[in-house]
Amino acid sequence: MLGGISIWQLLIVLGIIILVFGTKKLRNVGTDLGGAVKGFKKAMHDEEKNKEADKDDADQPHAKVSHEEPGNTYDVQAEEKQTANDRNEERK
């Protein structure tokens, strides 16, 4: 006994469900449910593979960082001052 429900009561409920929905509809529901379970299992398996791959990638550096500054810099304010001084000398 399953919690006060006998096997005969389960068979009667199953018979009513078959009469209401039909066997074709129930087969489609079963197929859809099976496909959903297969998709879920595949997604879980793929997720485990991705986690393992991420662990392997975490050990390796992704990019190199350089703290070197280039030797040539361009100072805009100095350039503006120099051109202003050149203009003043040309006026004189």
PAZAGU-865653 format. One record per residue (C-alpha): residue number from 1; residue in one letter; x, y, z. Coordinates in steps of 0.1 Angstrom, whole numbers, plus 5000, padded with zeros to 4 digits. Example, Ala and Ser with C-alpha at 12.3 -4.5 7.8 and 13.67 -1.06 7.14 Angstrom:
<sites>
num = 1, residuo = a, x = 5123, y = 4955, z = 5078
num = 2, residuo = s, x = 5137, y = 4989, z = 5071
</sites>
This chain:
<sites>
num = 1, residuo = m, x = 5000, y = 5000, z = 5000
num = 2, residuo = l, x = 5012, y = 5034, z = 4991
num = 3, residuo = g, x = 4999, y = 5058, z = 5018
num = 4, residuo = g, x = 4964, y = 5044, z = 5018
num = 5, residuo = i, x = 4960, y = 5041, z = 4980
num = 6, residuo = s, x = 4956, y = 5005, z = 4967
num = 7, residuo = i, x = 4968, y = 4992, z = 4933
num = 8, residuo = w, x = 4931, y = 4991, z = 4922
num = 9, residuo = q, x = 4926, y = 5028, z = 4928
num = 10, residuo = l, x = 4958, y = 5036, z = 4909
num = 11, residuo = l, x = 4946, y = 5015, z = 4879
num = 12, residuo = i, x = 4912, y = 5033, z = 4879
num = 13, residuo = v, x = 4929, y = 5067, z = 4879
num = 14, residuo = l, x = 4953, y = 5056, z = 4851
num = 15, residuo = g, x = 4923, y = 5043, z = 4831
num = 16, residuo = i, x = 4905, y = 5077, z = 4835
num = 17, residuo = i, x = 4936, y = 5096, z = 4825
num = 18, residuo = i, x = 4939, y = 5074, z = 4793
num = 19, residuo = l, x = 4902, y = 5080, z = 4785
num = 20, residuo = v, x = 4905, y = 5117, z = 4789
num = 21, residuo = f, x = 4938, y = 5124, z = 4772
num = 22, residuo = g, x = 4942, y = 5094, z = 4749
num = 23, residuo = t, x = 4972, y = 5072, z = 4743
num = 24, residuo = k, x = 4987, y = 5094, z = 4715
num = 25, residuo = k, x = 4987, y = 5125, z = 4737
num = 26, residuo = l, x = 5003, y = 5106, z = 4766
num = 27, residuo = r, x = 5029, y = 5091, z = 4743
num = 28, residuo = n, x = 5038, y = 5126, z = 4731
num = 29, residuo = v, x = 5041, y = 5138, z = 4767
num = 30, residuo = g, x = 5063, y = 5108, z = 4776
num = 31, residuo = t, x = 5086, y = 5115, z = 4746
num = 32, residuo = d, x = 5088, y = 5152, z = 4755
num = 33, residuo = l, x = 5096, y = 5144, z = 4791
num = 34, residuo = g, x = 5123, y = 5119, z = 4780
num = 35, residuo = g, x = 5139, y = 5144, z = 4757
num = 36, residuo = a, x = 5139, y = 5170, z = 4785
num = 37, residuo = v, x = 5157, y = 5146, z = 4808
num = 38, residuo = k, x = 5182, y = 5137, z = 4782
num = 39, residuo = g, x = 5189, y = 5174, z = 4775
num = 40, residuo = f, x = 5193, y = 5181, z = 4812
num = 41, residuo = k, x = 5218, y = 5152, z = 4816
num = 42, residuo = k, x = 5238, y = 5164, z = 4786
num = 43, residuo = a, x = 5239, y = 5200, z = 4799
num = 44, residuo = m, x = 5251, y = 5188, z = 4833
num = 45, residuo = h, x = 5278, y = 5167, z = 4816
num = 46, residuo = d, x = 5289, y = 5196, z = 4794
num = 47, residuo = e, x = 5290, y = 5219, z = 4825
num = 48, residuo = e, x = 5313, y = 5195, z = 4843
num = 49, residuo = k, x = 5336, y = 5194, z = 4813
num = 50, residuo = n, x = 5336, y = 5233, z = 4812
num = 51, residuo = k, x = 5345, y = 5234, z = 4849
num = 52, residuo = e, x = 5374, y = 5211, z = 4844
num = 53, residuo = a, x = 5386, y = 5231, z = 4814
num = 54, residuo = d, x = 5383, y = 5263, z = 4834
num = 55, residuo = k, x = 5404, y = 5248, z = 4862
num = 56, residuo = d, x = 5432, y = 5240, z = 4837
num = 57, residuo = d, x = 5430, y = 5275, z = 4822
num = 58, residuo = a, x = 5432, y = 5291, z = 4856
num = 59, residuo = d, x = 5467, y = 5278, z = 4861
num = 60, residuo = q, x = 5480, y = 5294, z = 4829
num = 61, residuo = p, x = 5484, y = 5332, z = 4825
num = 62, residuo = h, x = 5460, y = 5348, z = 4801
num = 63, residuo = a, x = 5479, y = 5379, z = 4792
num = 64, residuo = k, x = 5512, y = 5396, z = 4798
num = 65, residuo = v, x = 5513, y = 5429, z = 4815
num = 66, residuo = s, x = 5541, y = 5453, z = 4808
num = 67, residuo = h, x = 5550, y = 5483, z = 4831
num = 68, residuo = e, x = 5575, y = 5498, z = 4807
num = 69, residuo = e, x = 5568, y = 5534, z = 4795
num = 70, residuo = p, x = 5579, y = 5544, z = 4760
num = 71, residuo = g, x = 5610, y = 5565, z = 4758
num = 72, residuo = n, x = 5593, y = 5593, z = 4737
num = 73, residuo = t, x = 5566, y = 5613, z = 4753
num = 74, residuo = y, x = 5547, y = 5642, z = 4738
num = 75, residuo = d, x = 5540, y = 5672, z = 4761
num = 76, residuo = v, x = 5511, y = 5692, z = 4746
num = 77, residuo = q, x = 5515, y = 5721, z = 4770
num = 78, residuo = a, x = 5552, y = 5725, z = 4762
num = 79, residuo = e, x = 5544, y = 5725, z = 4725
num = 80, residuo = e, x = 5518, y = 5752, z = 4730
num = 81, residuo = k, x = 5541, y = 5774, z = 4750
num = 82, residuo = q, x = 5569, y = 5770, z = 4724
num = 83, residuo = t, x = 5546, y = 5780, z = 4695
num = 84, residuo = a, x = 5533, y = 5810, z = 4716
num = 85, residuo = n, x = 5569, y = 5821, z = 4722
num = 86, residuo = d, x = 5577, y = 5817, z = 4685
num = 87, residuo = r, x = 5547, y = 5839, z = 4676
num = 88, residuo = n, x = 5559, y = 5866, z = 4701
num = 89, residuo = e, x = 5594, y = 5865, z = 4686
num = 90, residuo = e, x = 5581, y = 5869, z = 4651
num = 91, residuo = r, x = 5561, y = 5900, z = 4662
num = 92, residuo = k, x = 5592, y = 5916, z = 4676
</sites>
